[in-house]
Structures are given as C-alpha cells and as structure tokens.
Amino acid sequence: MRGPDGVARWTTWTEVDVDASDFDRIGADFEKGGGATLGPVGAATARLMSQRAAVDFATEWIPANRPEWT
C-alpha cells in the first residue's frame, strides 16, 4: 500500500470470518414475526421490509442461536 506521502508500506489486517449458513433461518424467523410482507415491485412479487428492522433482528438472533458466539 502506498501512504499519502507516496511511500510503499506493508499493510496487514485480519480477515472477517463470514458464516452465512443460517441466513435462511434468520430470514424465516424474521418473517414469522411479521418483519416482512409480500408486495409488488415492478412486475415481480418481493419481500418488503425495513432494513434497519432486519439488521436489528439479526443482531439479536445470531448470539441467541449460535452457541459459539456466546
């Protein structure tokens, strides 16, 4: 990586370990709780929801349902 001064420097970071294996369960539980409704978007039928509500739901769901996170 080059710094603002143009000098090249080594940069390291820790990669985030992403586990999306239970996202289907999170979505299903969110919908069961009334978090999403079906509605038209153009010629398609889509799930309509507040993204903030979905993120807030997942933020609570993940620690409660992934024992390795507790």
N, C-alpha and C positions, 0 to 999 in steps of 0.2 A: 504494500500500500504506500502511496505517496502522501506525505503530510502536506499541509498548506504551504510549507517552505520549499516543496518540490523534492525533498529528500526521501528516498525509499526506505521503508522500515518494515520489519516483520510484524505481523499482527496475528494474534491468536484469539480464539473465542471458544465457548462451549456450545456445542450444538444442542438444540432443544430436542428432547425425545418425544416425538408426537405419537400418540396412541389413539387412533380414531376407531378402534374395533367395536366400541359400543355406542357410536353416534346414532345408529338406528334405534337403539333402546332409549337413548336420551330424547330423540325426536318423538318416538311413540308415547313416552311418558308425558312429554310436554303437551302433545295433542290431547291425550286422555284428560289432562287437567284443564282443557279448554283454551290452551295457549295459541291455537291456530284455527282458522276457519278456511273452508274451501270457497274460492271465488274466481271470477273470470279475470284473466289478464290477456288482453287481445283475444285471440281465438282459442286460447288454452284455459284449462282449469288449473289453478295454482293454490298452494297453501299460503294464506295471508297471515302475517304475524308481526308483532313488534320485535325488531331485532334486539332491542335492549332487554325485553322480557325473556327472549330466548337465551341470551347470554347470562342473564341473572339466574335463570332456571338451571342452566348447565353448571354455573359456578357453585350452586348448592348441591346439584345432583351428583357431580363427579366425586367429591370427597365422601358423600354418603354411600356411594355404590361401588367405589373402587377401594377395597381394603388396603391396598398397597400405598394409598395416598394418606392414610391416617397415621 
